[in-house]
Amino acid sequence: YLDTEEARTQEAAMRIQAQESGRKEGEARKVAERATEFAQTERRRAEQELTAANIERGRLFGLHHNSLGEGLIWREFLRNPDSPHAFWAAWEYYQHNPCLATSALAVEEISDLALSPDDSWLAVSSVDGRILLLDFDSLKVRASLNQHEPCKALSMSPDGQSLAAAYANGDIRVWDISARTVSATLQGHNGTAWHVAYAPDGGRIASAGRDGTVRVWDTATGECLALLHGEGGELQGVCFSPDGGALVAAGPGQILLWSNLAASPRIFGNAPTMNTSNPVFSPDGQFLYLGSTDCSIRVYDVAAGRQLSRLQPHNGTIRKLWLSHDGKILHARGWWRVDRWLRQSLQPLPSMTEPHMGYGGGSSKDGRRLVTSSGPKG
């Protein structure tokens, strides 16, 4: 009997001890939870204060046309797209260059655009195969040129009467703008034709493709005048020199210049290893500009075939380059904006456009208007 009573007493003591331990453990857990909650609240408060500080710093930079402001505002906007503070800071940053007109086009992703020589209309291509002709002032659609192959690039003839388009199946189609019909289909590329460019006199068209070749076509007869091979790998951009006497093509790891289409090309040094934009000559033909998906723009000495300088605009992939009609300003279309530099000094100018991703771009002859296209459903 005594042994049983002693066992019961010990069991009761153990229960009391366990209850006390559980109570202390519960209190400790509550203290830890309160500490964790306090730490999380302080962290959120610190993050909110840092976000607000970054946005305000971005606004101040923006007021002085410093591109650092754009990076600060966009970083916070991408972290929290629903933030009214970040949204209106972005709006304020970009409204220094007001948008004159917009047009939401019922097409899939826009791939390129080209302006007419007289600034009266522009062409916009899409990966769904359509090319839309728009009034430049109102951006209203005048006509639609329809094909079933995705269109990759456009080039306007110097007289504005024809439009060359490069397609995913390798075809180059030349459109008669007045008749709204295809006047010639130039076939030869094995795979996607990435880029197309008219010669300054309009007598030739050059095209570059995934097959690593450049083809030069006679615009009057449609005959292939030359088949040029790169160093291996695809060629993604091509252009004639201002006097039409030389031709440059570029792609990952290669920049090639033909001064004689019957001879071997001259190879430039320090070519981008990643995908490239269209190459662009300076008006005097002495310099070459080339963008890349490595987010940079390289400037080359054409005579020496070497890189002179490199621009890093912090604007994502450089999708398209072009010069103002007077040749004084270099434009670069990146992910969210158009960056600009004085071409000779490479001094940066205020960036332009609305904050959305895009591909094509161009500017009017007087330099007072700039047109860009956005990506999907743009």
Backbone hydrogen bonds in HBPLUS format (Angstrom, degrees):
<---DONOR---> <-ACCEPTOR-->    atom                        ^
c    i                          cat <-CA-CA->   ^        H-A-AA   ^      H-
h    n   atom  resd res      DA  || num        DHA   H-A  angle D-A-AA Bond
n    s   type  num  typ     dist DA aas  dist angle  dist       angle   num
A0005-GLU N   A0001-TYR O   3.04 MM   4  6.32 159.3  2.08 151.2 156.5     1
A0006-GLU N   A0002-LEU O   2.90 MM   4  6.08 158.3  1.95 149.9 156.0     2
A0007-ALA N   A0003-ASP O   3.00 MM   4  6.18 151.6  2.08 141.9 149.5     3
A0008-ARG N   A0004-THR O   3.00 MM   4  6.29 152.9  2.07 145.5 152.8     4
A0009-THR N   A0005-GLU O   2.94 MM   4  6.22 155.3  2.01 146.7 153.6     5
A0010-GLN N   A0006-GLU O   2.93 MM   4  6.21 159.4  1.97 148.2 153.6     6
A0011-GLU N   A0007-ALA O   2.90 MM   4  6.12 157.0  1.95 147.0 153.5     7
A0012-ALA N   A0008-ARG O   2.89 MM   4  6.14 156.7  1.94 150.0 155.8     8
A0013-ALA N   A0009-THR O   2.95 MM   4  6.21 156.7  2.01 146.9 153.6     9
A0014-MET N   A0010-GLN O   2.95 MM   4  6.19 153.4  2.02 147.4 154.5    10
A0015-ARG N   A0011-GLU O   2.94 MM   4  6.24 150.0  2.03 144.1 152.3    11
A0016-ILE N   A0012-ALA O   2.96 MM   4  6.26 159.7  2.00 150.7 155.7    12
A0017-GLN N   A0013-ALA O   2.88 MM   4  6.10 156.6  1.93 145.7 152.8    13
A0018-ALA N   A0014-MET O   2.80 MM   4  6.02 154.2  1.86 145.9 152.9    14
A0019-GLN N   A0015-ARG O   2.85 MM   4  6.08 157.4  1.90 149.3 155.5    15
A0020-GLU N   A0016-ILE O   2.91 MM   4  6.12 157.5  1.96 146.9 153.3    16
A0021-SER N   A0017-GLN O   2.87 MM   4  6.11 154.3  1.93 144.6 152.2    17
A0022-GLY N   A0018-ALA O   2.80 MM   4  6.02 156.0  1.85 147.4 154.3    18
A0023-ARG N   A0019-GLN O   2.81 MM   4  6.05 150.4  1.90 144.4 152.9    19
A0024-LYS N   A0020-GLU O   2.93 MM   4  6.20 161.7  1.96 148.5 153.0    20
A0025-GLU N   A0021-SER O   2.82 MM   4  6.02 154.5  1.88 145.5 153.6    21
A0026-GLY N   A0022-GLY O   2.80 MM   4  5.98 154.1  1.87 145.1 152.0    22
A0027-GLU N   A0023-ARG O   2.91 MM   4  6.19 156.3  1.97 147.7 154.2    23
A0028-ALA N   A0024-LYS O   2.84 MM   4  6.08 155.8  1.89 146.2 153.3    24
A0029-ARG N   A0025-GLU O   2.84 MM   4  6.07 152.5  1.91 145.5 153.3    25
A0030-LYS N   A0026-GLY O   2.95 MM   4  6.20 156.5  2.01 146.9 152.7    26
A0031-VAL N   A0027-GLU O   2.95 MM   4  6.21 156.5  2.00 147.4 153.9    27
A0032-ALA N   A0028-ALA O   2.91 MM   4  6.17 156.8  1.97 147.1 153.5    28
A0033-GLU N   A0029-ARG O   2.82 MM   4  6.06 154.0  1.89 148.8 156.4    29
A0034-ARG N   A0030-LYS O   2.86 MM   4  6.07 158.8  1.90 148.8 154.4    30
A0035-ALA N   A0031-VAL O   2.91 MM   4  6.15 152.6  1.99 144.2 152.1    31
A0036-THR N   A0032-ALA O   2.85 MM   4  6.07 155.6  1.91 146.7 153.5    32
A0037-GLU N   A0033-GLU O   2.85 MM   4  6.02 163.0  1.88 150.0 154.6    33
A0038-PHE N   A0034-ARG O   2.92 MM   4  6.07 154.8  1.98 143.1 150.1    34
A0039-ALA N   A0035-ALA O   2.87 MM   4  6.10 157.4  1.93 145.5 152.0    35
A0040-GLN N   A0036-THR O   2.86 MM   4  6.11 157.0  1.91 150.5 156.9    36
A0041-THR N   A0037-GLU O   2.90 MM   4  6.09 155.6  1.96 145.1 152.2    37
A0042-GLU N   A0038-PHE O   2.89 MM   4  6.13 160.6  1.93 150.5 155.7    38
A0043-ARG N   A0039-ALA O   2.86 MM   4  6.06 149.0  1.95 142.6 151.9    39
A0044-ARG N   A0040-GLN O   2.88 MM   4  6.14 163.0  1.91 150.7 154.5    40
A0045-ARG N   A0041-THR O   2.90 MM   4  6.13 157.5  1.95 146.9 153.8    41
A0046-ALA N   A0042-GLU O   2.84 MM   4  6.04 156.5  1.89 145.0 151.6    42
A0047-GLU N   A0043-ARG O   2.82 MM   4  6.08 156.8  1.87 151.0 157.8    43
A0048-GLN N   A0044-ARG O   2.86 MM   4  6.04 157.6  1.91 148.9 154.9    44
A0049-GLU N   A0045-ARG O   2.92 MM   4  6.14 156.4  1.98 146.9 153.4    45
A0050-LEU N   A0046-ALA O   2.85 MM   4  6.06 155.2  1.91 146.0 153.2    46
A0051-THR N   A0047-GLU O   2.80 MM   4  5.98 158.4  1.85 148.1 154.4    47
A0052-ALA N   A0048-GLN O   2.91 MM   4  6.10 166.9  1.92 148.7 152.2    48
A0053-ALA N   A0049-GLU O   2.87 MM   4  6.03 154.5  1.94 142.7 150.5    49
A0054-ASN N   A0050-LEU O   2.84 MM   4  6.07 159.1  1.88 151.4 156.6    50
A0055-ILE N   A0051-THR O   2.93 MM   4  6.18 162.9  1.96 154.6 159.1    51
A0056-GLU N   A0052-ALA O   2.96 MM   4  6.14 162.3  2.00 148.4 153.3    52
A0057-ARG N   A0053-ALA O   2.86 MM   4  6.05 155.3  1.92 147.3 154.7    53
A0058-GLY N   A0054-ASN O   2.81 MM   4  6.02 153.6  1.88 144.6 152.6    54
A0059-ARG N   A0055-ILE O   2.87 MM   4  6.20 149.7  1.97 146.8 155.0    55
A0060-LEU N   A0056-GLU O   3.02 MM   4  6.29 159.8  2.06 147.7 152.4    56
A0061-PHE N   A0057-ARG O   2.93 MM   4  6.22 163.4  1.96 154.1 158.4    57
A0062-GLY N   A0058-GLY O   2.87 MM   4  6.03 155.9  1.93 145.3 152.7    58
A0063-LEU N   A0059-ARG O   2.96 MM   4  6.25 148.9  2.05 148.8 156.1    59
A0064-HIS N   A0061-PHE O   3.01 MM   3  5.32 140.6  2.17 103.6 115.2    60
A0066-ASN N   A0061-PHE O   2.92 MM   5  5.01 169.0  1.93 142.0 140.9    61
A0065-HIS N   A0062-GLY O   2.93 MM   3  4.81 161.9  1.97 109.9 110.6    62
A0069-GLY N   A0066-ASN O   3.12 MM   3  6.05 157.7  2.17 125.8 129.7    63
A0070-GLU N   A0067-SER O   3.19 MM   3  5.45 128.8  2.47 102.6 113.8    64
A0072-LEU N   A0068-LEU O   3.23 MM   4  6.56 160.5  2.27 152.1 156.7    65
A0073-ILE N   A0069-GLY O   3.03 MM   4  6.23 169.8  2.04 156.7 159.1    66
A0074-TRP N   A0070-GLU O   2.88 MM   4  5.98 168.0  1.89 153.7 157.7    67
A0075-ARG N   A0071-GLY O   3.01 MM   4  6.02 154.4  2.07 143.6 150.3    68
A0076-GLU N   A0072-LEU O   3.36 MM   4  6.61 161.2  2.40 146.1 149.6    69
A0077-PHE N   A0073-ILE O   2.91 MM   4  6.12 151.0  1.99 148.0 157.5    70
A0078-LEU N   A0074-TRP O   2.87 MM   4  5.97 161.6  1.91 152.9 156.0    71
A0079-ARG N   A0075-ARG O   3.18 MM   4  6.35 142.8  2.33 135.6 145.4    72
A0080-ASN N   A0076-GLU O   3.11 MM   4  6.30 148.4  2.21 141.5 148.9    73
A0083-SER N   A0080-ASN O   3.02 MM   3  5.60 165.3  2.05 123.6 125.9    74
A0087-PHE N   A0083-SER O   3.01 MM   4  6.20 163.6  2.04 152.8 158.0    75
A0088-TRP N   A0084-PRO O   2.96 MM   4  6.03 173.5  1.96 152.2 153.6    76
A0089-ALA N   A0085-HIS O   3.05 MM   4  6.13 142.0  2.20 138.3 149.2    77
A0090-ALA N   A0086-ALA O   2.94 MM   4  6.18 153.4  2.01 147.5 154.0    78
A0091-TRP N   A0087-PHE O   2.93 MM   4  6.25 159.9  1.97 148.3 154.5    79
A0092-GLU N   A0088-TRP O   2.87 MM   4  5.95 159.1  1.91 139.1 144.9    80
A0093-TYR N   A0089-ALA O   2.92 MM   4  6.12 152.5  2.00 142.3 149.9    81
A0094-TYR N   A0090-ALA O   3.05 MM   4  6.33 159.5  2.10 155.2 158.8    82
A0095-GLN N   A0091-TRP O   2.90 MM   4  5.92 139.3  2.07 149.1 160.3    83
A0097-ASN N   A0094-TYR O   3.11 MM   3  6.04 171.9  2.12 127.4 129.5    84
A0107-VAL N   A0105-LEU O   2.86 MM   2  5.57 138.4  2.03 102.3  90.5    85
A0127-VAL N   A0109-GLU O   2.96 MM  18  5.72 156.1  2.02 159.1 166.4    86
A0111-SER N   A0125-SER O   2.97 MM  14  5.61 156.9  2.02 124.5 132.2    87
A0125-SER N   A0112-ASP O   2.98 MM  13  5.39 166.4  2.00 144.8 149.3    88
A0114-ALA N   A0123-ALA O   2.89 MM   9  5.22 148.8  1.99 143.7 151.6    89
A0123-ALA N   A0114-ALA O   2.78 MM   9  5.22 162.2  1.82 156.3 162.1    90
A0116-SER N   A0121-TRP O   2.95 MM   5  5.64 161.1  1.99 164.4 158.4    91
A0119-ASP N   A0116-SER O   3.08 MM   3  5.29 166.5  2.10 115.2 118.0    92
A0136-PHE N   A0120-SER O   3.09 MM  16  5.38 177.9  2.09 120.0 120.6    93
A0122-LEU N   A0134-LEU O   2.88 MM  12  5.33 151.6  1.96 146.2 154.7    94
A0134-LEU N   A0122-LEU O   2.81 MM  12  5.33 168.8  1.82 163.3 166.7    95
A0124-VAL N   A0132-LEU O   2.84 MM   8  5.18 152.7  1.91 147.3 156.4    96
A0132-LEU N   A0124-VAL O   2.83 MM   8  5.18 156.6  1.88 153.9 154.0    97
A0126-SER N   A0130-ARG O   3.02 MM   4  5.55 129.3  2.28 160.2 173.4    98
A0129-GLY N   A0126-SER O   3.14 MM   3  5.63 159.8  2.18 114.4 116.9    99
A0151-CYS N   A0126-SER O   3.23 MM  25  5.78 163.7  2.25 143.6 141.3   100
A0147-GLN N   A0129-GLY O   3.27 MM  18  4.91 134.3  2.49 110.5 122.6   101
A0131-ILE N   A0145-LEU O   2.87 MM  14  4.97 145.7  1.99 137.4 148.4   102
A0145-LEU N   A0131-ILE O   2.72 MM  14  4.97 173.1  1.72 155.5 157.9   103
A0133-LEU N   A0143-ALA O   2.88 MM  10  5.19 171.3  1.89 150.1 151.6   104
A0142-ARG N   A0133-LEU O   2.59 MM   9  5.39 166.7  1.61 158.8 163.5   105
A0143-ALA N   A0133-LEU O   3.37 MM  10  5.19 153.5  2.45 131.1 136.1   106
A0135-ASP N   A0140-LYS O   2.88 MM   5  5.41 159.1  1.93 151.6 156.1   107
A0139-LEU N   A0135-ASP O   2.72 MM   4  4.85 138.8  1.89 136.9 147.7   108
A0168-ALA N   A0150-PRO O   2.91 MM  18  5.48 147.0  2.02 159.3 167.1   109
A0152-LYS N   A0166-ALA O   2.73 MM  14  5.51 163.6  1.76 153.5 159.1   110
A0166-ALA N   A0153-ALA O   2.99 MM  13  5.22 161.9  2.03 142.3 147.5   111
A0155-SER N   A0164-ALA O   2.91 MM   9  5.17 138.4  2.08 149.4 153.9   112
A0164-ALA N   A0155-SER O   2.89 MM   9  5.17 165.7  1.91 163.2 160.0   113
A0157-SER N   A0162-SER O   3.04 MM   5  5.39 168.8  2.06 152.6 148.9   114
A0160-GLY N   A0157-SER O   2.95 MM   3  5.16 157.3  2.01 111.5 119.0   115
A0177-ILE N   A0161-GLN O   3.04 MM  16  5.58 164.8  2.07 149.4 151.6   116
A0163-LEU N   A0175-TRP O   3.01 MM  12  5.06 147.8  2.12 136.2 145.2   117
A0175-TRP N   A0163-LEU O   2.80 MM  12  5.06 173.9  1.80 148.7 149.2   118
A0165-ALA N   A0173-ARG O   2.88 MM   8  5.32 152.4  1.96 148.0 157.3   119
A0173-ARG N   A0165-ALA O   2.96 MM   8  5.32 153.9  2.03 153.8 156.7   120
A0167-TYR N   A0171-ASP O   3.01 MM   4  5.44 155.4  2.07 169.4 169.1   121
A0170-GLY N   A0167-TYR O   3.11 MM   3  5.55 161.6  2.14 115.4 119.0   122
A0193-ALA N   A0167-TYR O   3.11 MM  26  5.65 172.3  2.12 154.1 155.0   123
A0172-ILE N   A0186-LEU O   2.93 MM  14  4.92 149.9  2.02 140.7 149.6   124
A0186-LEU N   A0172-ILE O   2.70 MM  14  4.92 177.8  1.70 158.1 157.9   125
A0174-VAL N   A0184-ALA O   2.84 MM  10  5.17 170.3  1.85 157.1 159.3   126
A0183-SER N   A0174-VAL O   2.72 MM   9  5.66 151.1  1.80 158.6 168.9   127
A0176-ASP N   A0181-THR O   2.76 MM   5  5.49 169.5  1.77 178.1 176.2   128
A0180-ARG N   A0176-ASP O   2.78 MM   4  5.60 129.7  2.03 145.9 159.9   129
A0210-ARG N   A0192-THR O   2.79 MM  18  5.35 161.5  1.82 163.1 168.4   130
A0194-TRP N   A0208-ALA O   2.81 MM  14  5.83 126.5  2.09 137.2 153.8   131
A0195-HIS N   A0208-ALA O   3.27 MM  13  5.28 162.5  2.30 143.4 144.1   132
A0208-ALA N   A0195-HIS O   3.01 MM  13  5.28 157.4  2.06 137.7 142.5   133
A0197-ALA N   A0206-ALA O   2.85 MM   9  5.31 148.2  1.95 153.6 160.5   134
A0206-ALA N   A0197-ALA O   2.85 MM   9  5.31 166.8  1.87 157.0 160.8   135
A0199-ALA N   A0204-ARG O   2.95 MM   5  5.34 155.0  2.01 150.6 146.6   136
A0202-GLY N   A0199-ALA O   2.88 MM   3  5.14 158.2  1.93 114.6 121.9   137
A0219-THR N   A0203-GLY O   3.07 MM  16  5.43 173.8  2.08 132.5 134.0   138
A0205-ILE N   A0217-TRP O   2.99 MM  12  5.08 148.6  2.09 134.4 142.7   139
A0217-TRP N   A0205-ILE O   2.72 MM  12  5.08 166.9  1.73 156.5 161.3   140
A0207-SER N   A0215-ARG O   2.92 MM   8  5.35 149.1  2.02 147.8 157.7   141
A0215-ARG N   A0207-SER O   2.96 MM   8  5.35 154.7  2.02 146.7 155.0   142
A0209-GLY N   A0213-THR O   3.22 MM   4  5.89 149.3  2.32 161.0 168.8   143
A0212-GLY N   A0209-GLY O   3.12 MM   3  5.77 157.3  2.18 118.1 120.4   144
A0235-LEU N   A0209-GLY O   3.02 MM  26  5.40 168.0  2.04 151.7 147.9   145
A0230-GLY N   A0212-GLY O   3.04 MM  18  5.64 154.8  2.10 177.2 172.4   146
A0214-VAL N   A0228-LEU O   2.77 MM  14  4.95 156.2  1.83 142.7 149.5   147
A0228-LEU N   A0214-VAL O   2.76 MM  14  4.95 179.6  1.76 162.5 162.3   148
A0216-VAL N   A0226-ALA O   3.00 MM  10  5.13 161.6  2.03 145.9 149.5   149
A0225-LEU N   A0216-VAL O   2.62 MM   9  5.42 140.4  1.78 149.1 162.2   150
A0226-ALA N   A0216-VAL O   3.39 MM  10  5.13 150.3  2.49 133.3 134.4   151
A0218-ASP N   A0223-GLU O   2.81 MM   5  5.28 156.8  1.87 153.8 161.8   152
A0222-GLY N   A0218-ASP O   2.71 MM   4  5.13 146.3  1.82 145.3 154.2   153
A0236-GLN N   A0250-ALA O   2.72 MM  14  5.96 144.4  1.85 142.7 153.2   154
A0237-GLY N   A0250-ALA O   3.13 MM  13  5.26 138.9  2.31 151.3 151.0   155
A0250-ALA N   A0237-GLY O   2.92 MM  13  5.26 154.2  1.98 143.3 147.1   156
A0239-CYS N   A0248-VAL O   2.93 MM   9  5.50 149.4  2.03 153.6 159.9   157
A0248-VAL N   A0239-CYS O   2.91 MM   9  5.50 170.6  1.92 165.5 168.3   158
A0241-SER N   A0246-ALA O   2.91 MM   5  5.21 155.4  1.97 140.5 139.7   159
A0244-GLY N   A0241-SER O   2.80 MM   3  5.02 158.0  1.85 115.2 122.6   160
A0247-LEU N   A0258-TRP O   2.94 MM  11  5.20 148.6  2.04 138.2 148.4   161
A0258-TRP N   A0247-LEU O   2.81 MM  11  5.20 164.8  1.83 157.4 161.9   162
A0249-ALA N   A0256-LEU O   2.96 MM   7  5.35 154.1  2.03 147.8 155.7   163
A0256-LEU N   A0249-ALA O   2.88 MM   7  5.35 170.6  1.89 163.5 166.7   164
A0251-GLY N   A0254-GLN O   2.99 MM   3  5.43 154.8  2.06 158.9 159.2   165
A0254-GLN N   A0251-GLY O   3.03 MM   3  5.43 164.5  2.06 139.3 135.4   166
A0253-GLY N   A0272-PRO O   2.58 MM  19  5.43 164.0  1.60 160.6 155.1   167
A0268-PHE N   A0255-ILE O   2.96 MM  13  5.35 171.1  1.97 153.8 156.6   168
A0257-LEU N   A0266-ARG O   2.88 MM   9  5.08 153.2  1.95 145.3 153.7   169
A0266-ARG N   A0257-LEU O   2.75 MM   9  5.08 165.4  1.77 149.3 149.8   170
A0263-ALA N   A0260-ASN O   2.93 MM   3  5.37 164.6  1.95 118.2 123.4   171
A0269-GLY N   A0305-GLY O   2.92 MM  36  6.24 165.4  1.94 165.6 164.9   172
A0293-THR N   A0275-ASN O   2.92 MM  18  5.49 150.0  2.01 147.8 150.4   173
A0277-SER N   A0291-GLY O   2.93 MM  14  4.94 154.9  1.99 122.7 121.3   174
A0280-VAL N   A0289-TYR O   2.95 MM   9  5.13 150.4  2.04 146.2 153.4   175
A0289-TYR N   A0280-VAL O   2.78 MM   9  5.13 159.3  1.82 151.2 158.5   176
A0282-SER N   A0287-PHE O   2.91 MM   5  5.25 147.9  2.02 146.8 145.0   177
A0285-GLY N   A0282-SER O   2.86 MM   3  5.09 159.1  1.91 114.3 121.2   178
A0302-VAL N   A0286-GLN O   2.95 MM  16  5.38 167.5  1.97 141.9 143.1   179
A0288-LEU N   A0300-TYR O   3.03 MM  12  5.04 150.7  2.12 133.9 140.5   180
A0300-TYR N   A0288-LEU O   2.82 MM  12  5.04 162.2  1.85 150.8 156.3   181
A0290-LEU N   A0298-ARG O   3.04 MM   8  5.32 151.0  2.12 148.2 155.1   182
A0298-ARG N   A0290-LEU O   2.81 MM   8  5.32 165.3  1.83 156.5 155.4   183
A0292-SER N   A0296-SER O   3.15 MM   4  5.81 126.3  2.46 164.0 170.3   184
A0295-CYS N   A0292-SER O   3.18 MM   3  5.81 139.0  2.36 115.0 117.7   185
A0318-ILE N   A0292-SER O   3.20 MM  26  5.37 173.8  2.20 132.4 131.7   186
A0297-ILE N   A0311-LEU O   2.92 MM  14  4.99 151.2  2.00 140.8 147.0   187
A0311-LEU N   A0297-ILE O   2.74 MM  14  4.99 164.7  1.76 153.3 157.1   188
A0299-VAL N   A0309-SER O   2.95 MM  10  5.26 163.6  1.98 152.2 149.2   189
A0308-LEU N   A0299-VAL O   2.64 MM   9  5.54 171.7  1.65 156.5 159.7   190
A0309-SER N   A0299-VAL O   3.40 MM  10  5.26 157.4  2.45 131.6 136.0   191
A0301-ASP N   A0306-ARG O   2.84 MM   5  5.53 162.8  1.87 166.8 167.9   192
A0305-GLY N   A0301-ASP O   2.69 MM   4  5.54 134.0  1.89 145.4 159.4   193
A0335-TRP N   A0315-ASN O   2.84 MM  20  5.77 166.8  1.85 154.1 156.5   194
A0319-ARG N   A0333-ARG O   2.72 MM  14  5.56 151.3  1.80 164.2 173.4   195
A0333-ARG N   A0320-LYS O   2.78 MM  13  5.12 171.2  1.78 158.8 162.0   196
A0322-TRP N   A0331-HIS O   3.16 MM   9  5.29 152.7  2.23 135.8 139.1   197
A0331-HIS N   A0322-TRP O   2.77 MM   9  5.29 162.9  1.79 168.9 174.5   198
A0324-SER N   A0329-ILE O   2.92 MM   5  5.30 149.0  2.01 148.5 156.5   199
A0327-GLY N   A0324-SER O   2.80 MM   3  5.06 156.0  1.85 111.2 119.1   200
A0343-ARG N   A0328-LYS O   2.76 MM  15  5.39 165.5  1.79 140.8 144.4   201
A0330-LEU N   A0341-TRP O   2.91 MM  11  5.28 160.1  1.95 154.1 159.5   202
A0341-TRP N   A0330-LEU O   3.03 MM  11  5.28 146.8  2.14 143.0 152.4   203
A0332-ALA N   A0339-ASP O   2.94 MM   7  5.23 148.1  2.04 151.7 155.2   204
A0339-ASP N   A0332-ALA O   2.97 MM   7  5.23 153.9  2.04 153.2 151.5   205
A0334-GLY N   A0337-ARG O   3.13 MM   3  5.81 172.0  2.13 178.0 178.8   206
A0338-VAL N   A0352-MET O   2.75 MM  14  5.17 164.1  1.77 165.8 167.1   207
A0352-MET N   A0338-VAL O   2.88 MM  14  5.17 161.8  1.92 148.4 154.5   208
A0349-LEU N   A0340-ARG O   2.81 MM   9  5.25 165.0  1.84 142.6 139.0   209
A0342-LEU N   A0347-GLN O   2.89 MM   5  5.30 161.1  1.93 150.2 153.3   210
A0346-LEU N   A0342-LEU O   2.65 MM   4  5.06 139.3  1.81 156.3 166.1   211
A0356-HIS N   A0354-GLU O   2.92 MM   2  5.94 127.2  2.20 114.0  98.2   212
A0375-GLY N   A0357-MET O   3.01 MM  18  5.78 124.2  2.33 137.5 132.3   213
A0359-TYR N   A0373-SER O   3.23 MM  14  6.04 136.7  2.42 133.2 144.7   214
A0362-GLY N   A0371-VAL O   2.98 MM   9  5.43 138.1  2.16 154.9 160.7   215
A0371-VAL N   A0362-GLY O   2.86 MM   9  5.43 168.7  1.87 157.3 161.0   216
A0364-SER N   A0369-ARG O   2.96 MM   5  5.43 162.7  1.99 147.2 150.8   217
A0367-GLY N   A0364-SER O   2.99 MM   3  5.18 152.7  2.06 105.6 114.4   218
A0378-GLY N   A0375-GLY O   3.07 MM   3  5.29 132.2  2.31 148.1 137.3   219
